[in-house]
């Protein structure tokens, strides 16, 4: 799934159920960056016991709605967010979500390093990032000499950082965590699976719009 624009109808109400296979068994404490109106946590609570939840959201309108689902919502830009100042000393979380968020930041590596310190020993950091290697981008760049920003999708005009599989994994591991899963929620069509076999998987990311990654503490 490519990230929609905040102007897209229903944007703040979209629950990211495709990341649920990556969830840890225990999600008693949850931190979500860019929590929108809280739709993902609302769905999560149907499947997991959540005892403590904190959301961070830039839009005051969305944050007000999210406050009905989260225990606490902080309205602030993540580029200016001071984790040590805004979170309690030693506060950790079983699940940290950063879905379609990090590509919008000036320094996502700083944020991931801060998040890595806040993950509980049993916790999982789940990140979703758009894939700049998608065929739609390559086709326009190579054959049309174009790299045009749009209102939504991989080339959303609010994206400041771009990633391929390797650099997406490196981002998630920059704070000392290890990526245990890097998947997409869409399977390759049958016609493309043969091409995948012939290229030994090298071509797969041409058809992947987004990476969903799960990272944990190193053993």
Secondary structure, 3 states (H helix, E strand, C coil): CCCCCCCCCCHHHCCCHHHHHHCCCCCCEEEEECCCCCHHHHHHCCCCCCCEEEEEECCHHHHHHHCCCCCEEEECCHHHCCHHHHCCCCCCEEEEEEECCHHHCCCHHHHHHHHHCCEEEEEEEEEEEEECCCHHHHHHHHHCCCCCCECCCCCECCCCCCECHHHHHHHHHCCCEEEEEEECCCCCCHHHHHHHHHCCCCCHHHCCCEEEEEEEECC
